[in-house]
Amino acid sequence: MGVDSSVIDALALNFIPGVGKITQNNLIAHFGTPKAVIEASAGQLQTLNGVGQKIASQIIAGKNAAYDRAAAEIEFARKHQIKILQFSDANYPRRLKQCVDAPLIIYYRGGADLNSTRIVSIVGTRKATEYGKDQCSFLVDMLADYNVLIVSGMAYGIDSWAHKASVKNGIPTVGVLGHGLDRIYPPVNRNLAVEMLENGGLLSEYPSRTGPDRQNFPQRNRIIAGLADVTVVVEAAIRGGALITAEIANNYNRDVCAFPGNVDNEYSAGCNLLIKSHRAHLITSAKDLSYIMDWQASEQPLVSKQMELDISLSSKEKEIYTLICDKEQMSIDEIAHFSGTLQSKLAITLLELEMKGLIVTMPGKIYRVLKRRPL
């Protein structure tokens, strides 16, 4: 199978040492293509701000070896069904393209759509408590209704818990790795990675033969933040990768949400700090997240006829439920007006409908219909 020459050129530029992500992007913006960058003279390269004699010399001296490395990487990708996506590709994640330090090349194995309509990154401590695991599972369970792609970092703790809960719920999930796709780290997640490939994927900016070196993981975190519409911090200490990811997401002007925790628990201190400093929205469930993001649950056609209800409802509950169905969501004042029911009596009916899983209360006493659930 032939390979687009532009992919080879992009790989080669990526393999030249000493040329950072932002410099790569600036060079391509200036010269037009990776090939034009590689073929430019030292004098031409140095016309760009930030490119001195050292970087120009590295590009000129390193290009032959870089092309050899590119050819080997293409062969590895072919054997292992890995997609090599360069920044200019239509399938390159559009959200990541908006980031100034987006990688020139990413390696992706899997079938999940990296341009899904809704993408949530979930991050947290490697030393997850039972509270953190419960909140993570609860969040992912409820996100099953919202047609999301869930992204995390395949690390111990909350990351792994988010991936496992996604697999359990049939939600596509992508792990962003701090090493090449020729290995899984930590090794204990090997079986999880295999399960994720069935309905998700694995992604890295690092080529094969790149080990899980310490410095790679903070770099990996920017991709976790950049891929998503919103980053959710489930449980985190004051210091650690989760807060780095949240800070990067804020710098990308992406939404950040966090679960509050016990003020005496060090692994909730990071989340509490994010909330206290207004760098994250406080959430306690997927309902809060959907409200902040203005996401509607994936709904089957709403029931508009009382006779179609297959659960036990009183005549008043059927009346109110059908009324809300027709509008999809209504304030309590509107419901009282159109039903001719006193709010004091209406509150009881609305509570019954909510307990039966037919409606949900939103801030401002707004009631919205959920998809029907079998009882």
C-alpha positions as CSV (number, residue, x, y, z in Angstrom):
1,M,0.0,0.0,0.0
2,G,1.4,3.3,-1.1
3,V,2.0,6.1,1.4
4,D,1.3,9.8,0.7
5,S,4.7,11.5,0.4
6,S,3.4,14.4,2.5
7,V,3.1,11.9,5.4
8,I,6.8,10.8,4.9
9,D,7.8,14.5,4.9
10,A,5.9,15.3,8.1
11,L,7.3,12.2,9.8
12,A,10.8,13.2,8.8
13,L,10.4,16.7,10.1
14,N,9.0,15.3,13.3
15,F,12.1,13.0,13.7
16,I,14.6,15.9,13.4
17,P,15.8,16.5,17.0
18,G,15.7,19.9,18.7
19,V,12.7,21.2,16.7
20,G,9.8,21.7,19.2
21,K,6.1,21.5,18.4
22,I,5.5,25.3,18.3
23,T,8.5,25.8,16.1
24,Q,7.4,23.0,13.8
25,N,4.0,24.6,13.4
26,N,5.5,28.0,12.8
27,L,7.9,26.7,10.2
28,I,5.1,24.9,8.3
29,A,2.9,28.0,8.5
30,H,5.8,30.1,7.0
31,F,7.1,27.7,4.3
32,G,3.8,25.9,3.5
33,T,4.6,22.2,3.9
34,P,7.0,20.0,5.9
35,K,8.8,19.2,2.6
36,A,9.4,22.9,2.0
37,V,10.8,23.3,5.5
38,I,13.2,20.4,5.1
39,E,14.4,21.6,1.7
40,A,14.9,25.2,2.8
41,S,18.5,26.6,3.1
42,A,20.0,27.7,6.4
43,G,19.5,31.3,5.5
44,Q,15.9,30.8,4.6
45,L,15.2,29.0,7.8
46,Q,16.7,31.7,9.9
47,T,14.4,34.3,8.4
48,L,11.7,33.0,10.8
49,N,11.7,34.4,14.3
50,G,12.7,31.8,16.8
51,V,14.8,29.8,14.3
52,G,18.5,30.5,14.9
53,Q,21.6,28.9,13.5
54,K,21.4,25.9,15.8
55,I,17.9,24.8,14.8
56,A,18.7,25.5,11.1
57,S,21.8,23.4,11.3
58,Q,19.9,20.6,13.0
59,I,17.3,20.5,10.2
60,I,19.9,20.4,7.5
61,A,22.2,17.9,9.2
62,G,19.4,15.6,10.4
63,K,17.1,15.2,7.5
64,N,18.7,12.1,5.9
65,A,18.5,10.1,9.1
66,A,15.1,11.5,9.7
67,Y,13.8,10.1,6.4
68,D,15.3,6.7,7.2
69,R,13.5,6.7,10.6
70,A,10.3,7.8,8.9
71,A,10.4,4.8,6.5
72,A,10.9,2.4,9.4
73,E,7.9,4.0,11.3
74,I,5.6,3.7,8.3
75,E,6.4,0.0,8.0
76,F,5.8,-0.5,11.7
77,A,2.4,1.3,11.5
78,R,1.4,-0.8,8.4
79,K,2.1,-4.1,10.3
80,H,0.1,-3.0,13.4
81,Q,-2.9,-1.2,11.8
82,I,-1.8,2.2,13.2
83,K,-3.0,5.3,11.5
84,I,-0.5,8.1,11.1
85,L,-2.3,11.4,11.1
86,Q,-0.6,14.6,10.2
87,F,-1.8,18.0,11.2
88,S,-3.2,18.7,7.8
89,D,-5.3,15.5,7.6
90,A,-9.1,15.9,7.6
91,N,-9.3,13.1,10.3
92,Y,-6.8,14.9,12.6
93,P,-8.8,15.9,15.7
94,R,-10.2,19.3,15.0
95,R,-10.2,20.3,18.7
96,L,-6.5,19.5,18.9
97,K,-5.8,21.6,15.8
98,Q,-7.0,24.6,17.8
99,C,-4.1,24.3,20.2
100,V,-0.9,26.2,19.5
101,D,1.3,23.3,20.6
102,A,-0.6,20.6,18.8
103,P,1.7,17.7,17.6
104,L,2.6,17.6,13.9
105,I,2.0,13.9,13.9
106,I,-0.2,11.6,16.0
107,Y,-0.3,7.8,15.9
108,Y,-3.7,6.2,16.4
109,R,-5.0,2.7,16.6
110,G,-8.7,2.1,16.9
111,G,-12.1,2.9,15.4
112,A,-13.5,5.7,17.6
113,D,-14.1,9.0,15.9
114,L,-11.6,11.5,17.2
115,N,-13.9,14.2,16.0
116,S,-17.0,13.0,17.9
117,T,-19.7,15.5,18.6
118,R,-19.0,15.4,22.4
119,I,-15.7,14.5,24.0
120,V,-15.0,14.4,27.7
121,S,-11.6,14.0,29.3
122,I,-11.6,12.4,32.7
123,V,-8.5,12.6,34.9
124,G,-7.5,12.2,38.5
125,T,-5.1,10.8,41.0
126,R,-3.3,7.5,40.6
127,K,-4.1,6.8,44.2
128,A,-7.9,6.8,43.9
129,T,-9.9,6.3,47.0
130,E,-13.2,4.4,47.1
131,Y,-15.0,7.8,46.9
132,G,-13.1,8.7,43.8
133,K,-13.8,5.4,42.1
134,D,-17.5,5.6,43.0
135,Q,-17.8,9.2,41.6
136,C,-16.0,8.2,38.5
137,S,-18.2,5.1,37.9
138,F,-21.3,7.2,38.6
139,L,-20.3,9.9,36.2
140,V,-19.4,7.5,33.4
141,D,-22.6,5.4,33.9
142,M,-24.7,8.5,33.5
143,L,-22.7,9.8,30.5
144,A,-23.9,6.7,28.6
145,D,-27.0,8.7,27.8
146,Y,-25.1,11.5,26.1
147,N,-23.3,9.9,23.1
148,V,-19.9,10.9,24.3
149,L,-16.3,9.8,23.6
150,I,-14.3,9.5,26.9
151,V,-10.6,10.3,26.9
152,S,-8.1,9.6,29.6
153,G,-4.5,8.7,30.1
154,M,-4.4,4.9,30.9
155,A,-2.6,5.6,34.2
156,Y,-3.3,3.9,37.5
157,G,-6.2,5.1,39.5
158,I,-8.9,7.4,38.1
159,D,-7.7,7.1,34.5
160,S,-8.0,3.3,34.4
161,W,-11.2,3.5,36.3
162,A,-12.7,5.8,33.7
163,H,-11.6,3.5,30.8
164,K,-13.0,0.4,32.6
165,A,-16.3,2.1,33.3
166,S,-16.6,3.2,29.7
167,V,-15.9,-0.3,28.4
168,K,-18.5,-1.7,30.8
169,N,-21.1,0.8,29.5
170,G,-20.3,0.4,25.8
171,I,-19.0,4.0,25.6
172,P,-16.1,4.5,23.2
173,T,-13.0,5.5,25.1
174,V,-9.5,6.5,23.9
175,G,-6.3,6.2,25.9
176,V,-3.6,8.8,25.3
177,L,-0.2,7.3,26.0
178,G,3.1,8.8,27.0
179,H,5.0,6.3,24.9
180,G,4.9,4.5,21.6
181,L,2.1,2.2,20.5
182,D,4.5,-0.8,20.6
183,R,3.9,-1.2,24.4
184,I,1.3,-0.6,27.1
185,Y,2.2,1.1,30.4
186,P,1.4,0.2,33.0
187,P,1.6,-3.4,31.8
188,V,-1.3,-4.4,34.1
189,N,-3.6,-2.4,31.6
190,R,-2.7,-4.6,28.7
191,N,-6.1,-6.5,28.8
192,L,-7.9,-3.2,29.2
193,A,-6.2,-1.8,26.2
194,V,-7.3,-4.8,24.1
195,E,-10.9,-4.3,25.3
196,M,-10.7,-0.6,24.5
197,L,-9.7,-1.3,20.9
198,E,-13.0,-3.0,20.2
199,N,-14.9,0.3,20.7
200,G,-12.4,3.0,21.2
201,G,-8.7,3.3,20.6
202,L,-5.1,4.2,21.7
203,L,-3.4,7.4,20.7
204,S,0.1,8.8,21.1
205,E,2.3,11.6,19.7
206,Y,5.3,9.3,20.3
207,P,6.6,6.9,17.7
208,S,7.5,3.2,18.3
209,R,10.5,2.6,20.5
210,T,9.7,5.5,22.7
211,G,9.6,4.4,26.3
212,P,7.3,5.7,29.1
213,D,9.9,8.3,30.2
214,R,8.9,10.6,33.0
215,Q,9.1,13.8,30.9
216,N,6.6,12.4,28.3
217,F,3.6,12.4,30.6
218,P,3.2,16.2,31.2
219,Q,3.4,16.5,27.4
220,R,0.8,13.8,27.0
221,N,-1.5,15.7,29.3
222,R,-1.9,18.6,26.8
223,I,-3.3,16.1,24.3
224,I,-5.8,14.8,26.8
225,A,-7.0,18.4,27.4
226,G,-6.8,19.4,23.7
227,L,-8.9,16.5,22.4
228,A,-11.9,17.3,24.6
229,D,-14.7,19.8,25.0
230,V,-14.4,19.5,28.8
231,T,-12.0,18.1,31.2
232,V,-13.4,16.5,34.4
233,V,-11.1,16.1,37.5
234,V,-12.7,13.4,39.7
235,E,-10.2,13.3,42.5
236,A,-6.7,14.9,42.7
237,A,-4.1,16.1,45.1
238,I,-2.6,19.6,45.0
239,R,0.3,18.4,42.9
240,G,0.1,15.9,40.0
241,G,-0.8,15.3,36.4
242,A,-4.5,15.9,36.9
243,L,-4.1,19.5,37.9
244,I,-1.6,20.0,35.1
245,T,-4.2,18.8,32.7
246,A,-6.8,21.1,34.2
247,E,-4.5,24.1,33.9
248,I,-3.7,23.3,30.3
249,A,-7.4,22.9,29.5
250,N,-8.0,26.4,31.1
251,N,-5.2,27.8,28.9
252,Y,-6.9,26.3,25.9
253,N,-10.2,28.0,26.9
254,R,-11.9,24.7,27.4
255,D,-14.3,24.0,30.2
256,V,-13.0,22.3,33.4
257,C,-15.2,20.6,36.0
258,A,-14.3,19.0,39.3
259,F,-16.0,16.9,42.0
260,P,-15.7,18.4,45.4
261,G,-14.4,16.2,48.2
262,N,-13.7,16.0,51.9
263,V,-11.6,19.0,53.1
264,D,-9.4,16.7,55.1
265,N,-8.6,14.3,52.2
266,E,-5.4,15.2,50.4
267,Y,-6.7,13.5,47.2
268,S,-9.6,16.0,47.1
269,A,-7.5,19.0,47.9
270,G,-6.7,19.6,44.2
271,C,-10.3,19.5,43.1
272,N,-11.4,21.8,46.0
273,L,-8.6,24.2,45.0
274,L,-9.8,24.3,41.4
275,I,-13.3,25.0,42.5
276,K,-12.3,27.6,45.1
277,S,-10.1,29.5,42.7
278,H,-12.8,29.5,40.0
279,R,-10.7,27.3,37.6
280,A,-13.3,24.6,37.6
281,H,-17.1,24.3,37.7
282,L,-18.3,22.3,40.7
283,I,-20.2,19.2,39.6
284,T,-21.7,16.2,41.4
285,S,-23.1,14.3,38.5
286,A,-23.4,14.0,34.7
287,K,-26.6,16.1,35.0
288,D,-24.5,19.1,36.2
289,L,-22.0,18.5,33.4
290,S,-24.7,18.3,30.8
291,Y,-26.2,21.6,32.1
292,I,-22.8,23.4,32.0
293,M,-22.1,22.1,28.5
294,D,-25.7,22.6,27.3
295,W,-25.9,19.0,26.2
296,Q,-29.2,17.1,25.9
297,A,-29.4,13.4,26.6
298,S,-29.8,11.2,23.6
299,E,-33.5,10.7,23.7
300,Q,-35.9,8.3,21.9
301,P,-38.9,10.1,20.4
302,L,-40.8,11.7,23.3
303,V,-44.1,10.1,24.3
304,S,-46.9,12.4,23.2
305,K,-49.8,10.1,24.0
306,Q,-50.8,9.1,27.4
307,M,-51.8,5.6,26.3
308,E,-48.2,4.9,25.3
309,L,-46.9,5.1,28.8
310,D,-45.9,1.7,30.0
311,I,-45.4,2.5,33.6
312,S,-47.9,3.0,36.4
313,L,-48.9,6.7,36.5
314,S,-51.8,8.5,38.1
315,S,-54.0,10.6,35.8
316,K,-52.4,13.8,37.1
317,E,-48.9,12.4,36.6
318,K,-49.9,11.4,33.0
319,E,-51.2,14.9,32.4
320,I,-48.1,16.7,33.7
321,Y,-45.7,14.3,32.0
322,T,-47.5,14.7,28.6
323,L,-47.4,18.4,29.0
324,I,-43.7,18.5,29.6
325,C,-43.1,16.0,26.7
326,D,-44.8,18.4,24.3
327,K,-42.3,21.2,25.3
328,E,-39.3,19.0,26.1
329,Q,-38.7,21.2,29.1
330,M,-40.7,23.7,31.1
331,S,-40.4,25.9,34.2
332,I,-42.6,25.1,37.2
333,D,-44.4,28.4,36.6
334,E,-45.3,27.3,33.0
335,I,-46.4,23.9,34.2
336,A,-48.7,25.4,36.8
337,H,-50.1,27.9,34.3
338,F,-50.8,25.4,31.5
339,S,-52.1,22.6,33.9
340,G,-54.1,24.9,36.1
341,T,-52.5,23.2,39.1
342,L,-51.4,25.0,42.3
343,Q,-47.6,24.9,42.7
344,S,-47.9,23.4,46.2
345,K,-49.7,20.4,44.7
346,L,-47.7,20.3,41.5
347,A,-44.4,19.9,43.5
348,I,-45.6,16.5,44.7
349,T,-46.5,15.3,41.2
350,L,-43.2,16.5,39.8
351,L,-41.3,14.7,42.5
352,E,-43.1,11.5,41.7
353,L,-42.2,11.8,38.0
354,E,-38.6,12.5,38.8
355,M,-38.4,9.4,41.1
356,K,-39.8,7.3,38.3
357,G,-37.0,8.4,36.0
358,L,-39.2,10.3,33.6
359,I,-38.1,13.9,34.2
360,V,-35.1,15.7,35.7
361,T,-34.9,18.9,37.7
362,M,-32.5,21.5,36.4
363,P,-31.3,24.8,38.0
364,G,-34.0,27.5,38.2
365,K,-36.8,24.9,38.7
366,I,-36.8,23.8,35.1
367,Y,-38.0,20.3,34.4
368,R,-36.8,18.4,31.4
369,V,-37.9,15.0,30.0
370,L,-35.4,12.2,30.2
371,K,-35.5,9.2,27.8
372,R,-37.9,6.5,29.1
373,R,-36.4,3.8,31.2
374,P,-38.0,0.4,31.8
375,L,-39.2,-0.1,35.3
